[in-house]
Amino acid sequence: MIKAMYLLDYIDDASLRGYVQRALNRGEAYHQLRRAIASVNGNRFRGSSDYEISLWNECARLLTNAIIYFNSMILTRLLSHFEHIGDEEKLGITKQVSPVAWHNINLNGTYSFDFERNPIDIEEIMRPITDYRGNA
């Protein structure tokens, strides 16, 4: 009975259908990012034992979540910046960007994670965007 009532609500309510579609899109975007990470280096990271495969999957999940966190941090700062300067156009555009996007991330290459010598400075990363004044 509950399922039938939900289906009738789903059919009748366009906003509910929109919410459901957005939720499905977010899930699909997450899985596309996981597939992109899995295809790095020709899928050669898999491992030869169940433990290695499980470890590889957990590392890929951690990397996926780190990308989403990084993008969320940047988008939050952009939203705050555009609200502060009153740029409604860029604020609206920023609100439409998904933190699951990964086109700004280089998934190939060699990385160094020595944060004691070179800590990540998010302000330095944001400076080219927030200091841009345009040609006006």
DAQUIGI-V380383 format. One record per residue. N is the residue number from 1. SS is DSSP state (h for helix, s for strand, l for the rest). Layout:
[[N & SS] [N & SS]]
This chain:
[[1 & l] [2 & h] [3 & h] [4 & h] [5 & h] [6 & h] [7 & h] [8 & h] [9 & h] [10 & h] [11 & h] [12 & h] [13 & l] [14 & h] [15 & h] [16 & h] [17 & h] [18 & h] [19 & h] [20 & h] [21 & h] [22 & h] [23 & h] [24 & h] [25 & h] [26 & h] [27 & h] [28 & h] [29 & h] [30 & h] [31 & h] [32 & h] [33 & h] [34 & h] [35 & h] [36 & h] [37 & h] [38 & h] [39 & l] [40 & h] [41 & h] [42 & h] [43 & h] [44 & l] [45 & l] [46 & l] [47 & l] [48 & l] [49 & l] [50 & h] [51 & h] [52 & h] [53 & h] [54 & h] [55 & h] [56 & h] [57 & h] [58 & h] [59 & h] [60 & h] [61 & h] [62 & h] [63 & h] [64 & h] [65 & h] [66 & h] [67 & h] [68 & h] [69 & h] [70 & h] [71 & h] [72 & h] [73 & h] [74 & h] [75 & h] [76 & h] [77 & h] [78 & h] [79 & h] [80 & h] [81 & h] [82 & h] [83 & h] [84 & h] [85 & h] [86 & l] [87 & l] [88 & h] [89 & h] [90 & h] [91 & h] [92 & h] [93 & h] [94 & h] [95 & h] [96 & l] [97 & l] [98 & l] [99 & l] [100 & l] [101 & l] [102 & l] [103 & l] [104 & l] [105 & l] [106 & l] [107 & l] [108 & l] [109 & l] [110 & l] [111 & l] [112 & l] [113 & l] [114 & l] [115 & l] [116 & l] [117 & l] [118 & l] [119 & l] [120 & l] [121 & l] [122 & h] [123 & h] [124 & h] [125 & h] [126 & h] [127 & h] [128 & h] [129 & h] [130 & h] [131 & l] [132 & l] [133 & l] [134 & l] [135 & l] [136 & l]]
